[in-house]
Amino acid sequence: MVLVIYVLCAIASLVCAVLLWRGYRASGARLLHWSALCFLGLFLNNLLLVVDTHVVARVDLALYRMLPALIGALLLVYGLVWDTE
């Protein structure tokens, strides 16, 4: 049951990233670009969580799992703070 929840979270993050990217391409709003990159990082985080907990259970991938989420959040902060028009 936990695997299903992890996979659904990964799918939801990917769907959000795709929809935000499509919105960026249609409107050109830069905030949508940074938000799509953030959700892409969250998708990679969730994907690595599935790999960490169910594929390679003997190796702890916690550090590698958190890096995409951190990078995505930092990209969003950069877009919110410094990329103003």
Backbone as XML, in Angstrom:
<?xml version="1.0"?>
<chain id="A" units="angstrom">
  <residue number="1" name="MET">
    <atom name="N" x="0.813" y="-1.197" z="0.000"/>
    <atom name="CA" x="0.000" y="0.000" z="0.000"/>
    <atom name="C" x="0.858" y="1.263" z="0.000"/>
  </residue>
  <residue number="2" name="VAL">
    <atom name="N" x="1.971" y="1.211" z="0.706"/>
    <atom name="CA" x="2.860" y="2.375" z="0.752"/>
    <atom name="C" x="3.440" y="2.656" z="-0.624"/>
  </residue>
  <residue number="3" name="LEU">
    <atom name="N" x="3.777" y="1.603" z="-1.357"/>
    <atom name="CA" x="4.320" y="1.772" z="-2.705"/>
    <atom name="C" x="3.318" y="2.483" z="-3.612"/>
  </residue>
  <residue number="4" name="VAL">
    <atom name="N" x="2.064" y="2.149" z="-3.482"/>
    <atom name="CA" x="1.027" y="2.796" z="-4.301"/>
    <atom name="C" x="0.969" y="4.287" z="-3.999"/>
  </residue>
  <residue number="5" name="ILE">
    <atom name="N" x="1.049" y="4.646" z="-2.750"/>
    <atom name="CA" x="1.006" y="6.060" z="-2.369"/>
    <atom name="C" x="2.231" y="6.796" z="-2.901"/>
  </residue>
  <residue number="6" name="TYR">
    <atom name="N" x="3.413" y="6.194" z="-2.786"/>
    <atom name="CA" x="4.628" y="6.819" z="-3.307"/>
    <atom name="C" x="4.551" y="7.021" z="-4.819"/>
  </residue>
  <residue number="7" name="VAL">
    <atom name="N" x="4.047" y="6.015" z="-5.517"/>
    <atom name="CA" x="3.937" y="6.123" z="-6.972"/>
    <atom name="C" x="2.903" y="7.174" z="-7.355"/>
  </residue>
  <residue number="8" name="LEU">
    <atom name="N" x="1.789" y="7.237" z="-6.641"/>
    <atom name="CA" x="0.783" y="8.257" z="-6.924"/>
    <atom name="C" x="1.320" y="9.663" z="-6.664"/>
  </residue>
  <residue number="9" name="CYS">
    <atom name="N" x="2.132" y="9.824" z="-5.642"/>
    <atom name="CA" x="2.752" y="11.131" z="-5.380"/>
    <atom name="C" x="3.710" y="11.511" z="-6.508"/>
  </residue>
  <residue number="10" name="ALA">
    <atom name="N" x="4.464" y="10.540" z="-7.003"/>
    <atom name="CA" x="5.380" y="10.802" z="-8.111"/>
    <atom name="C" x="4.606" y="11.185" z="-9.368"/>
  </residue>
  <residue number="11" name="ILE">
    <atom name="N" x="3.521" y="10.463" z="-9.639"/>
    <atom name="CA" x="2.710" y="10.775" z="-10.818"/>
    <atom name="C" x="2.078" y="12.159" z="-10.691"/>
  </residue>
  <residue number="12" name="ALA">
    <atom name="N" x="1.586" y="12.497" z="-9.507"/>
    <atom name="CA" x="0.979" y="13.820" z="-9.299"/>
    <atom name="C" x="2.004" y="14.933" z="-9.498"/>
  </residue>
  <residue number="13" name="SER">
    <atom name="N" x="3.219" y="14.728" z="-9.025"/>
    <atom name="CA" x="4.270" y="15.734" z="-9.213"/>
    <atom name="C" x="4.617" y="15.891" z="-10.683"/>
  </residue>
  <residue number="14" name="LEU">
    <atom name="N" x="4.681" y="14.775" z="-11.397"/>
    <atom name="CA" x="4.991" y="14.842" z="-12.820"/>
    <atom name="C" x="3.869" y="15.529" z="-13.593"/>
  </residue>
  <residue number="15" name="VAL">
    <atom name="N" x="2.624" y="15.227" z="-13.268"/>
    <atom name="CA" x="1.493" y="15.869" z="-13.937"/>
    <atom name="C" x="1.503" y="17.374" z="-13.671"/>
  </residue>
  <residue number="16" name="CYS">
    <atom name="N" x="1.782" y="17.774" z="-12.445"/>
    <atom name="CA" x="1.870" y="19.202" z="-12.122"/>
    <atom name="C" x="2.982" y="19.878" z="-12.918"/>
  </residue>
  <residue number="17" name="ALA">
    <atom name="N" x="4.136" y="19.218" z="-13.011"/>
    <atom name="CA" x="5.259" y="19.789" z="-13.758"/>
    <atom name="C" x="4.899" y="19.948" z="-15.236"/>
  </residue>
  <residue number="18" name="VAL">
    <atom name="N" x="4.258" y="18.952" z="-15.807"/>
    <atom name="CA" x="3.877" y="19.025" z="-17.222"/>
    <atom name="C" x="2.845" y="20.119" z="-17.452"/>
  </residue>
  <residue number="19" name="LEU">
    <atom name="N" x="1.851" y="20.197" z="-16.587"/>
    <atom name="CA" x="0.825" y="21.230" z="-16.750"/>
    <atom name="C" x="1.397" y="22.633" z="-16.568"/>
  </residue>
  <residue number="20" name="LEU">
    <atom name="N" x="2.286" y="22.798" z="-15.603"/>
    <atom name="CA" x="2.927" y="24.106" z="-15.422"/>
    <atom name="C" x="3.789" y="24.461" z="-16.623"/>
  </residue>
  <residue number="21" name="TRP">
    <atom name="N" x="4.489" y="23.479" z="-17.175"/>
    <atom name="CA" x="5.334" y="23.743" z="-18.343"/>
    <atom name="C" x="4.475" y="24.124" z="-19.551"/>
  </residue>
  <residue number="22" name="ARG">
    <atom name="N" x="3.340" y="23.432" z="-19.723"/>
    <atom name="CA" x="2.432" y="23.779" z="-20.816"/>
    <atom name="C" x="1.876" y="25.186" z="-20.630"/>
  </residue>
  <residue number="23" name="GLY">
    <atom name="N" x="1.557" y="25.544" z="-19.397"/>
    <atom name="CA" x="1.084" y="26.892" z="-19.126"/>
    <atom name="C" x="2.145" y="27.938" z="-19.405"/>
  </residue>
  <residue number="24" name="TYR">
    <atom name="N" x="3.385" y="27.611" z="-19.084"/>
    <atom name="CA" x="4.489" y="28.539" z="-19.374"/>
    <atom name="C" x="4.651" y="28.728" z="-20.875"/>
  </residue>
  <residue number="25" name="ARG">
    <atom name="N" x="4.580" y="27.624" z="-21.608"/>
    <atom name="CA" x="4.739" y="27.720" z="-23.064"/>
    <atom name="C" x="3.603" y="28.530" z="-23.691"/>
  </residue>
  <residue number="26" name="ALA">
    <atom name="N" x="2.410" y="28.436" z="-23.124"/>
    <atom name="CA" x="1.264" y="29.156" z="-23.679"/>
    <atom name="C" x="1.268" y="30.635" z="-23.312"/>
  </residue>
  <residue number="27" name="SER">
    <atom name="N" x="1.643" y="30.952" z="-22.071"/>
    <atom name="CA" x="1.529" y="32.335" z="-21.622"/>
    <atom name="C" x="2.862" y="33.072" z="-21.534"/>
  </residue>
  <residue number="28" name="GLY">
    <atom name="N" x="3.935" y="32.349" z="-21.318"/>
    <atom name="CA" x="5.242" y="32.990" z="-21.182"/>
    <atom name="C" x="5.509" y="33.556" z="-19.802"/>
  </residue>
  <residue number="29" name="ALA">
    <atom name="N" x="4.661" y="33.249" z="-18.831"/>
    <atom name="CA" x="4.863" y="33.748" z="-17.470"/>
    <atom name="C" x="6.031" y="33.003" z="-16.828"/>
  </residue>
  <residue number="30" name="ARG">
    <atom name="N" x="7.032" y="33.730" z="-16.405"/>
    <atom name="CA" x="8.264" y="33.124" z="-15.904"/>
    <atom name="C" x="8.049" y="32.349" z="-14.608"/>
  </residue>
  <residue number="31" name="LEU">
    <atom name="N" x="7.090" y="32.740" z="-13.794"/>
    <atom name="CA" x="6.828" y="32.023" z="-12.550"/>
    <atom name="C" x="6.385" y="30.585" z="-12.824"/>
  </residue>
  <residue number="32" name="LEU">
    <atom name="N" x="5.671" y="30.376" z="-13.911"/>
    <atom name="CA" x="5.273" y="29.016" z="-14.284"/>
    <atom name="C" x="6.498" y="28.170" z="-14.646"/>
  </residue>
  <residue number="33" name="HIS">
    <atom name="N" x="7.489" y="28.789" z="-15.248"/>
    <atom name="CA" x="8.734" y="28.090" z="-15.595"/>
    <atom name="C" x="9.449" y="27.598" z="-14.346"/>
  </residue>
  <residue number="34" name="TRP">
    <atom name="N" x="9.615" y="28.475" z="-13.376"/>
    <atom name="CA" x="10.314" y="28.097" z="-12.148"/>
    <atom name="C" x="9.504" y="27.099" z="-11.337"/>
  </residue>
  <residue number="35" name="SER">
    <atom name="N" x="8.192" y="27.229" z="-11.353"/>
    <atom name="CA" x="7.347" y="26.270" z="-10.646"/>
    <atom name="C" x="7.406" y="24.893" z="-11.298"/>
  </residue>
  <residue number="36" name="ALA">
    <atom name="N" x="7.457" y="24.849" z="-12.612"/>
    <atom name="CA" x="7.578" y="23.561" z="-13.315"/>
    <atom name="C" x="8.896" y="22.889" z="-12.973"/>
  </residue>
  <residue number="37" name="LEU">
    <atom name="N" x="9.969" y="23.655" z="-12.899"/>
    <atom name="CA" x="11.265" y="23.080" z="-12.525"/>
    <atom name="C" x="11.251" y="22.568" z="-11.091"/>
  </residue>
  <residue number="38" name="CYS">
    <atom name="N" x="10.567" y="23.275" z="-10.212"/>
    <atom name="CA" x="10.449" y="22.828" z="-8.828"/>
    <atom name="C" x="9.697" y="21.506" z="-8.755"/>
  </residue>
  <residue number="39" name="PHE">
    <atom name="N" x="8.599" y="21.396" z="-9.470"/>
    <atom name="CA" x="7.829" y="20.155" z="-9.442"/>
    <atom name="C" x="8.571" y="19.022" z="-10.138"/>
  </residue>
  <residue number="40" name="LEU">
    <atom name="N" x="9.417" y="19.346" z="-11.095"/>
    <atom name="CA" x="10.253" y="18.306" z="-11.694"/>
    <atom name="C" x="11.224" y="17.758" z="-10.657"/>
  </residue>
  <residue number="41" name="GLY">
    <atom name="N" x="11.797" y="18.630" z="-9.838"/>
    <atom name="CA" x="12.654" y="18.181" z="-8.743"/>
    <atom name="C" x="11.896" y="17.345" z="-7.731"/>
  </residue>
  <residue number="42" name="LEU">
    <atom name="N" x="10.659" y="17.718" z="-7.440"/>
    <atom name="CA" x="9.840" y="16.931" z="-6.511"/>
    <atom name="C" x="9.488" y="15.568" z="-7.105"/>
  </residue>
  <residue number="43" name="PHE">
    <atom name="N" x="9.274" y="15.520" z="-8.417"/>
    <atom name="CA" x="9.036" y="14.235" z="-9.078"/>
    <atom name="C" x="10.250" y="13.327" z="-8.954"/>
  </residue>
  <residue number="44" name="LEU">
    <atom name="N" x="11.422" y="13.879" z="-9.208"/>
    <atom name="CA" x="12.645" y="13.073" z="-9.080"/>
    <atom name="C" x="12.847" y="12.612" z="-7.647"/>
  </residue>
  <residue number="45" name="ASN">
    <atom name="N" x="12.509" y="13.464" z="-6.689"/>
    <atom name="CA" x="12.587" y="13.090" z="-5.285"/>
    <atom name="C" x="11.674" y="11.899" z="-4.995"/>
  </residue>
  <residue number="46" name="ASN">
    <atom name="N" x="10.441" y="11.949" z="-5.462"/>
    <atom name="CA" x="9.501" y="10.859" z="-5.239"/>
    <atom name="C" x="9.926" y="9.592" z="-5.968"/>
  </residue>
  <residue number="47" name="LEU">
    <atom name="N" x="10.467" y="9.748" z="-7.147"/>
    <atom name="CA" x="10.942" y="8.580" z="-7.895"/>
    <atom name="C" x="12.098" y="7.906" z="-7.168"/>
  </residue>
  <residue number="48" name="LEU">
    <atom name="N" x="13.021" y="8.695" z="-6.663"/>
    <atom name="CA" x="14.133" y="8.135" z="-5.902"/>
    <atom name="C" x="13.662" y="7.537" z="-4.580"/>
  </residue>
  <residue number="49" name="LEU">
    <atom name="N" x="12.584" y="8.053" z="-4.026"/>
    <atom name="CA" x="12.017" y="7.461" z="-2.817"/>
    <atom name="C" x="11.508" y="6.050" z="-3.088"/>
  </residue>
  <residue number="50" name="VAL">
    <atom name="N" x="10.849" y="5.868" z="-4.222"/>
    <atom name="CA" x="10.384" y="4.528" z="-4.600"/>
    <atom name="C" x="11.568" y="3.598" z="-4.806"/>
  </residue>
  <residue number="51" name="VAL">
    <atom name="N" x="12.597" y="4.090" z="-5.485"/>
    <atom name="CA" x="13.789" y="3.263" z="-5.714"/>
    <atom name="C" x="14.464" y="2.939" z="-4.389"/>
  </residue>
  <residue number="52" name="ASP">
    <atom name="N" x="14.557" y="3.915" z="-3.514"/>
    <atom name="CA" x="15.242" y="3.716" z="-2.233"/>
    <atom name="C" x="14.518" y="2.718" z="-1.348"/>
  </residue>
  <residue number="53" name="THR">
    <atom name="N" x="13.201" y="2.793" z="-1.296"/>
    <atom name="CA" x="12.469" y="1.959" z="-0.345"/>
    <atom name="C" x="12.079" y="0.593" z="-0.894"/>
  </residue>
  <residue number="54" name="HIS">
    <atom name="N" x="11.983" y="0.461" z="-2.218"/>
    <atom name="CA" x="11.471" y="-0.795" z="-2.745"/>
    <atom name="C" x="12.397" y="-1.505" z="-3.729"/>
  </residue>
  <residue number="55" name="VAL">
    <atom name="N" x="13.404" y="-0.852" z="-4.257"/>
    <atom name="CA" x="14.291" y="-1.502" z="-5.218"/>
    <atom name="C" x="15.618" y="-1.871" z="-4.561"/>
  </residue>
  <residue number="56" name="VAL">
    <atom name="N" x="16.285" y="-0.886" z="-3.997"/>
    <atom name="CA" x="17.571" y="-1.134" z="-3.334"/>
    <atom name="C" x="17.412" y="-0.827" z="-1.849"/>
  </residue>
  <residue number="57" name="ALA">
    <atom name="N" x="16.799" y="-1.716" z="-1.136"/>
    <atom name="CA" x="16.491" y="-1.478" z="0.272"/>
    <atom name="C" x="17.730" y="-1.529" z="1.163"/>
  </residue>
  <residue number="58" name="ARG">
    <atom name="N" x="18.787" y="-2.149" z="0.712"/>
    <atom name="CA" x="19.996" y="-2.288" z="1.538"/>
    <atom name="C" x="20.861" y="-1.033" z="1.553"/>
  </residue>
  <residue number="59" name="VAL">
    <atom name="N" x="20.707" y="-0.174" z="0.575"/>
    <atom name="CA" x="21.518" y="1.036" z="0.470"/>
    <atom name="C" x="20.641" y="2.239" z="0.806"/>
  </residue>
  <residue number="60" name="ASP">
    <atom name="N" x="21.144" y="3.134" z="1.653"/>
    <atom name="CA" x="20.396" y="4.330" z="2.025"/>
    <atom name="C" x="20.677" y="5.436" z="1.007"/>
  </residue>
  <residue number="61" name="LEU">
    <atom name="N" x="19.662" y="5.839" z="0.287"/>
    <atom name="CA" x="19.793" y="6.886" z="-0.721"/>
    <atom name="C" x="19.185" y="8.210" z="-0.259"/>
  </residue>
  <residue number="62" name="ALA">
    <atom name="N" x="19.118" y="8.423" z="1.042"/>
    <atom name="CA" x="18.434" y="9.605" z="1.571"/>
    <atom name="C" x="19.066" y="10.906" z="1.079"/>
  </residue>
  <residue number="63" name="LEU">
    <atom name="N" x="20.387" y="10.970" z="1.053"/>
    <atom name="CA" x="21.053" y="12.196" z="0.592"/>
    <atom name="C" x="20.766" y="12.439" z="-0.885"/>
  </residue>
  <residue number="64" name="TYR">
    <atom name="N" x="20.893" y="11.406" z="-1.695"/>
    <atom name="CA" x="20.643" y="11.549" z="-3.128"/>
    <atom name="C" x="19.166" y="11.806" z="-3.414"/>
  </residue>
  <residue number="65" name="ARG">
    <atom name="N" x="18.316" y="11.336" z="-2.535"/>
    <atom name="CA" x="16.886" y="11.524" z="-2.690"/>
    <atom name="C" x="16.494" y="12.976" z="-2.422"/>
  </residue>
  <residue number="66" name="MET">
    <atom name="N" x="17.162" y="13.605" z="-1.485"/>
    <atom name="CA" x="16.790" y="14.968" z="-1.117"/>
    <atom name="C" x="17.379" y="16.037" z="-2.038"/>
  </residue>
  <residue number="67" name="LEU">
    <atom name="N" x="18.432" y="15.712" z="-2.759"/>
    <atom name="CA" x="19.072" y="16.705" z="-3.622"/>
    <atom name="C" x="18.146" y="17.258" z="-4.716"/>
  </residue>
  <residue number="68" name="PRO">
    <atom name="N" x="17.388" y="16.423" z="-5.457"/>
    <atom name="CA" x="16.496" y="17.015" z="-6.465"/>
    <atom name="C" x="15.425" y="17.930" z="-5.866"/>
  </residue>
  <residue number="69" name="ALA">
    <atom name="N" x="14.901" y="17.583" z="-4.703"/>
    <atom name="CA" x="13.896" y="18.441" z="-4.062"/>
    <atom name="C" x="14.523" y="19.764" z="-3.622"/>
  </residue>
  <residue number="70" name="LEU">
    <atom name="N" x="15.731" y="19.701" z="-3.083"/>
    <atom name="CA" x="16.420" y="20.919" z="-2.668"/>
    <atom name="C" x="16.726" y="21.810" z="-3.861"/>
  </residue>
  <residue number="71" name="ILE">
    <atom name="N" x="17.213" y="21.221" z="-4.929"/>
    <atom name="CA" x="17.528" y="22.006" z="-6.128"/>
    <atom name="C" x="16.256" y="22.619" z="-6.708"/>
  </residue>
  <residue number="72" name="GLY">
    <atom name="N" x="15.173" y="21.834" z="-6.737"/>
    <atom name="CA" x="13.905" y="22.378" z="-7.237"/>
    <atom name="C" x="13.392" y="23.520" z="-6.389"/>
  </residue>
  <residue number="73" name="ALA">
    <atom name="N" x="13.479" y="23.386" z="-5.085"/>
    <atom name="CA" x="13.028" y="24.462" z="-4.196"/>
    <atom name="C" x="13.910" y="25.701" z="-4.351"/>
  </residue>
  <residue number="74" name="LEU">
    <atom name="N" x="15.210" y="25.500" z="-4.494"/>
    <atom name="CA" x="16.109" y="26.639" z="-4.691"/>
    <atom name="C" x="15.843" y="27.341" z="-6.016"/>
  </residue>
  <residue number="75" name="LEU">
    <atom name="N" x="15.516" y="26.573" z="-7.055"/>
    <atom name="CA" x="15.164" y="27.189" z="-8.331"/>
    <atom name="C" x="13.891" y="28.027" z="-8.201"/>
  </residue>
  <residue number="76" name="LEU">
    <atom name="N" x="12.926" y="27.524" z="-7.456"/>
    <atom name="CA" x="11.698" y="28.286" z="-7.253"/>
    <atom name="C" x="11.968" y="29.554" z="-6.448"/>
  </residue>
  <residue number="77" name="VAL">
    <atom name="N" x="12.786" y="29.461" z="-5.428"/>
    <atom name="CA" x="13.137" y="30.658" z="-4.642"/>
    <atom name="C" x="13.869" y="31.667" z="-5.517"/>
  </residue>
  <residue number="78" name="TYR">
    <atom name="N" x="14.788" y="31.189" z="-6.354"/>
    <atom name="CA" x="15.488" y="32.081" z="-7.276"/>
    <atom name="C" x="14.482" y="32.789" z="-8.188"/>
  </residue>
  <residue number="79" name="GLY">
    <atom name="N" x="13.556" y="32.023" z="-8.733"/>
    <atom name="CA" x="12.560" y="32.620" z="-9.616"/>
    <atom name="C" x="11.663" y="33.619" z="-8.910"/>
  </residue>
  <residue number="80" name="LEU">
    <atom name="N" x="11.344" y="33.359" z="-7.655"/>
    <atom name="CA" x="10.482" y="34.273" z="-6.910"/>
    <atom name="C" x="11.209" y="35.552" z="-6.499"/>
  </residue>
  <residue number="81" name="VAL">
    <atom name="N" x="12.486" y="35.433" z="-6.160"/>
    <atom name="CA" x="13.197" y="36.577" z="-5.604"/>
    <atom name="C" x="13.904" y="37.399" z="-6.676"/>
  </residue>
  <residue number="82" name="TRP">
    <atom name="N" x="14.677" y="36.741" z="-7.523"/>
    <atom name="CA" x="15.554" y="37.498" z="-8.414"/>
    <atom name="C" x="15.049" y="37.629" z="-9.847"/>
  </residue>
  <residue number="83" name="ASP">
    <atom name="N" x="14.134" y="36.818" z="-10.259"/>
    <atom name="CA" x="13.660" y="36.893" z="-11.643"/>
    <atom name="C" x="12.356" y="37.666" z="-11.701"/>
  </residue>
  <residue number="84" name="THR">
    <atom name="N" x="12.423" y="38.944" z="-11.423"/>
    <atom name="CA" x="11.237" y="39.786" z="-11.470"/>
    <atom name="C" x="11.263" y="40.646" z="-12.728"/>
  </residue>
  <residue number="85" name="GLU">
    <atom name="N" x="10.096" y="40.931" z="-13.197"/>
    <atom name="CA" x="9.999" y="41.749" z="-14.413"/>
    <atom name="C" x="9.441" y="43.109" z="-14.118"/>
  </residue>
</chain>
